[in-house]
Each structure stands twice: as structure tokens, then as C-alpha cells.
Amino acid sequence: MNTSKTFLVYVLVNFGATSVFINKAFVDKHCLNICKLFFLVLVYNMDRTLNEIGQISKMVNIVLQYKTHVEKTLLVVQSLSKQDLILEFI
């Protein structure tokens, strides 16, 4: 479902990230549509401890825009501390 909602987000661009993440609190607050995975994936923090969510079971399909660049992407729903999104830098 396309909600056409627009949000200002706080993003961390991480050179070491292995995927793109969205904060579970942000997803809940804005009632974003989630996609449930058929299998669970264990998740670890950067310090190699198990993340408080423990596993990936949900993703969000959204369109990201920065100035004139627009990109549709699938974000992993994760417990993040301060950021709304973490983007990997390639």
C-alpha cells in the first residue's frame, strides 16, 4: 500500500554497515507498512553483542529522497539508539 507520507529523518551513514536499517520506534510511531520475513535472521550490534530485537523478522519498503536523488529500498526493521535510519555507504 502506498501511503505517500513524507518524513524528515535522522540518518547515520555507516561505512561498516552491511545493510540498511530503520528504527522500530520510527516504524511504530508513523504506522509504516511492514513485510514479514519467512525466516528469522540473527542480528548483532557493532560490538558483536546480540541486538535487543535479537533477530530480523520484518522489513519496510520505502522511497528515500535526498535532494534530487530518489531510490526505492527495502529497510530492515531494527532497534536503533538515536537514528531513524542507518544507511550503508558503498
C-alpha positions as CSV (number, residue, x, y, z in Angstrom):
1,M,0.0,0.0,0.0
2,N,1.4,3.4,-1.0
3,T,0.7,5.9,1.8
4,S,2.6,8.8,0.2
5,K,3.7,10.1,3.6
6,T,6.8,12.3,3.8
7,F,9.1,12.4,6.9
8,L,12.2,14.2,7.9
9,V,14.6,11.6,9.3
10,Y,17.9,11.5,11.2
11,V,20.3,9.3,9.3
12,L,23.6,7.7,10.1
13,V,25.7,6.8,7.0
14,N,27.9,3.9,8.1
15,F,30.9,2.7,6.2
16,G,30.8,-0.6,8.0
17,A,27.1,-1.3,7.7
18,T,26.1,-4.5,5.9
19,S,22.5,-3.4,5.1
20,V,20.1,-0.5,5.5
21,F,18.1,-0.2,8.7
22,I,15.0,1.6,10.0
23,N,14.3,2.2,13.7
24,K,11.4,0.0,15.0
25,A,10.3,3.0,17.1
26,F,10.1,5.1,14.0
27,V,8.1,2.4,12.2
28,D,5.7,2.1,15.1
29,K,5.3,5.9,15.6
30,H,4.4,6.5,11.9
31,C,2.4,3.3,11.4
32,L,4.5,2.2,8.4
33,N,3.6,-0.9,6.4
34,I,5.8,-3.8,7.3
35,C,6.7,-7.0,5.4
36,K,7.2,-10.1,7.5
37,L,10.0,-12.5,6.5
38,F,9.5,-16.2,6.1
39,F,12.6,-16.9,8.1
40,L,14.4,-15.2,11.0
41,V,17.9,-13.7,10.8
42,L,20.0,-13.2,14.0
43,V,21.3,-9.6,14.4
44,Y,24.4,-8.4,16.2
45,N,25.4,-4.9,17.2
46,M,28.7,-3.3,16.1
47,D,30.3,-4.5,19.3
48,R,29.2,-8.1,18.4
49,T,26.5,-8.4,21.1
50,L,23.1,-9.6,20.2
51,N,20.8,-6.7,19.4
52,E,17.8,-6.2,21.8
53,I,15.4,-7.2,19.0
54,G,17.6,-10.3,18.6
55,Q,16.5,-11.2,15.1
56,I,15.3,-9.7,11.8
57,S,11.7,-10.7,11.1
58,K,10.3,-7.5,9.4
59,M,11.2,-5.1,6.7
60,V,9.8,-1.9,5.3
61,N,9.7,-1.0,1.6
62,I,10.1,2.8,1.2
63,V,11.3,5.5,-1.2
64,L,14.2,7.6,0.1
65,Q,14.9,11.0,-1.3
66,Y,17.9,13.3,-0.8
67,K,17.8,16.5,-2.9
68,T,17.3,15.2,-6.5
69,H,18.3,11.6,-5.8
70,V,15.4,9.2,-5.3
71,E,15.7,5.5,-4.5
72,K,13.2,2.8,-3.6
73,T,14.7,0.5,-1.0
74,L,13.9,-2.3,1.4
75,L,14.9,-1.4,5.0
76,V,15.4,-3.9,7.9
77,V,13.3,-3.0,11.0
78,Q,15.8,-2.9,13.9
79,S,16.2,-1.4,17.3
80,L,18.4,1.7,16.8
81,S,19.6,4.1,19.5
82,K,19.3,7.6,18.2
83,Q,19.0,7.4,14.4
84,D,15.8,6.8,12.4
85,L,17.8,5.2,9.6
86,I,21.3,3.7,9.1
87,L,22.4,3.6,5.5
88,E,25.4,1.6,4.2
89,F,28.0,3.5,2.3
90,I,29.4,1.7,-0.7
